[in-house]
Amino acid sequence: MYIFQVAALLIAFLYYGNAQTSTVAVNPTIELSADGLKQLAAIVAPVFHPSRGSYFSLNLFSGFPEDLEVSDYCVELLAIFGQRYSTYVTCLVSAARPVKVCQNCYGSYDNLMDIYTNISSDQMGPGNVSCRDSLLRSDRLMLVFLLYNNLEDIWTGSECNSCVSLGLHSLTNDTLYFMATLNQSLRCFEKFQQGNHSALCKECKATYRGLNELYSRMEKNRTLCIDIEDSMNMTRRLWSKNFNCSFPRAENVPVIAVSSFMLFLPIIFYLSSFLHSEQKKRKLIHPKRAKSNTSLVNIQDRLS
């Protein structure tokens, strides 16, 4: 079996050596071993070189009719979409940690949405050309729609519409006010973070409490986005974990009161039962008095 393999390799070498215009030199020192056979097979392995003058080209974008090609106007829109898509993705990556997706990227998202609106619109462009069918619906994958839809899901999942105005031109007043209050607390942390943190807990307590109350109101009004949520979580982590500060929250007072009442309820019950039983023991039972002896004598006299 080993001899047949060597013979087959030699025949292949002779065949392909005659077919090529250039000669291939074979190292005579190659041993007829497993490694040697691999080297010999690599030497005689045919290499496919397509003919330069061949009529059939490997380029798949040649030979389509003009009515099936994308118009220059649509190609231009597609190029603008690609540029704005890249700008928005770059902004998302840079704003990933800490999360500032809404406050830093609403401008690039607005530009991307505008160009996608032009692409998906039914209105005709120059030369009465609509790019919706050629760019969005011409293939099964619908790549342009898929790319835009993925970024749309990121924007919607981040709830950025709660922090950005309707026209995507600026941040809302509530968001700006929260950022100002947050910066006030962070400046207080930075001022007192050196040394003993007890001073920080005392001096920054009022500003931090106001920030928590503002966040609770915004959470109730549903005006929160991912930027505010992430910044508040980081601030709370600084306050409780890094600085070991704490204060009783207002909503915990009713819970503590109810818990205390439930804790002392069995004690009150047993104490009232004990006092009630003691009062029963103190009551005296008064028996009926027997009739006097004089009355009994009178009754006997009458009978006699």
Secondary structure, 3 states (H helix, E strand, C coil): CHHHHHHHHHHHHHHHHHHCCCCCCCCCCCCCCHHHHHHHHHHHCCCCCCCCCCCCCCCCCCCCCHHHCCCHHHHHHHHHHHHHHHHHHHHHHHCCCCCCHHHHHHHHHHHHHHHHHHHHCCCCCCCCCCCHHHHHCCCCCCHHHHHHHHHHHHHHHCCHHHCECCCCCCECHHHHHHHHHHHHHHHHHHHHCCCCHHHHHHHCHHHHHHHHHHHHHHHHHCCCCHHHHHHHHHHHHHHHHHCCCCCCCCCHHHHHHHHHHHHHHHHHHHHHHHHHHHHHHHCCCCCCCCCCHHHHHHHHHHHC
